[in-house]
Amino acid sequence: MSAIFIYVTAPSTVEAKKIADAVVADRLAACANIIPGMHSIYHWQGKIEEADETVIIFKTRATLFQAVEARVKELHKYSAPCIVALPLEAGHQPYLDWIMAETKP
């Protein structure tokens, strides 16, 4: 069984906390790190935009990606939110075991 990190951006710390609380409460992730203060510059609908955002990093099972993605989309205000999986090539085994123990099989 493999673990992944899921990287999500949100428009505010309040929304990031709402999303993180729900995903962790549903046992779709063992942990969510909320990192405020990111500034993004991006193309959107033909223009260059800028926005302050908050990053969420979920620690979970690879098999739960689709469930996390669905839950985030349900709660997220963006029409095309960033929800991407980052594979873990290696890790401290007790930590990886903890992720598996704290998430839905």
N, C-alpha and C positions, 0 to 999 in steps of 0.2 A: 504494500500500500504506500503511495507516495504523497508527500505533503507539498503544498504550493503556498505562495503568497498571492493574494489578489489585491491589485492596486486600483483604487477608486479615487476620483476627485469629486469634491462637493463644493457648492457655492458659498458655504458658511460652516463654521464650527458647530452651530446649532443643528443644521441639517446633517452634518457628518455624525454627530453624536446620536441623533435619532436613528439613522441608518445602522450605525455600529451597534447600538443597544439592541435593535431588533434582530440583527443577524446573529449576534452572540447569544441572545436569549433563546433563539430558535435552535441553538447548538449547531448552526451551520459553519461556525468558526470558533476556534478555541480562544481567540484573542483578536482584538482590533486596536491598532495604534492610530491615534488621531494626531495629525501633524498640521497645526495651523500655520498661516503665514506664507503660503506659496503664492507667487505671482506668476500668472500665465499670460503668454502672448501667443495668439493662435489665429488661424484663418477660420472664419465662420460666415457662411452665406455671402461670399464674395468680398468680405472686408477683413482687415486685420483688427482683431479685438484684443483687449487686455482685461484681466479680472484677477482679483484676489480670490484664492480658493483654499480649501483644506484637503489634505490627503488622508485617506484611510488605507491602512494596510491590514488585510485580514490574513490570519494564519489558519489554514484549513487543509482538508483532504482534497486531492485532485478530483476525486469522484463527486465532490460537492460543488464544483464550479458552477454548473448550470442552476442549481438551487440558489446559490448566493447571487448569481447574476439576476435571476428572476425576482428575488426579494429586494435587491438594490433598485432595480428598475421600477418596482412597485412603489417605492418610497422616495425616489429621486425626482427633483423638479426638472432636470435637463431632459430634452428630447433624445439626445444621443450621449448619455454619460460615458465617461471612460471607466470601463470595467475590464481589466485584463489580468490574465494569470501569468505569474512568473514562476517557472519551475525551480525547485531547489535541487541543485546538483549534489550537495553534500550538507551535512549538518550534525550537530551534537546529538547522538542517538537518544539520550534521555529527553531532550527537548522535543524531538520528532515524535517520540512515544507519547509525550504529554499531549501534543496536537491530536494524535489519533484517539487518545483516551477521552478527550473532552469534546469530540465532535460526533455527530451521528454516523454510524457505520453505513 
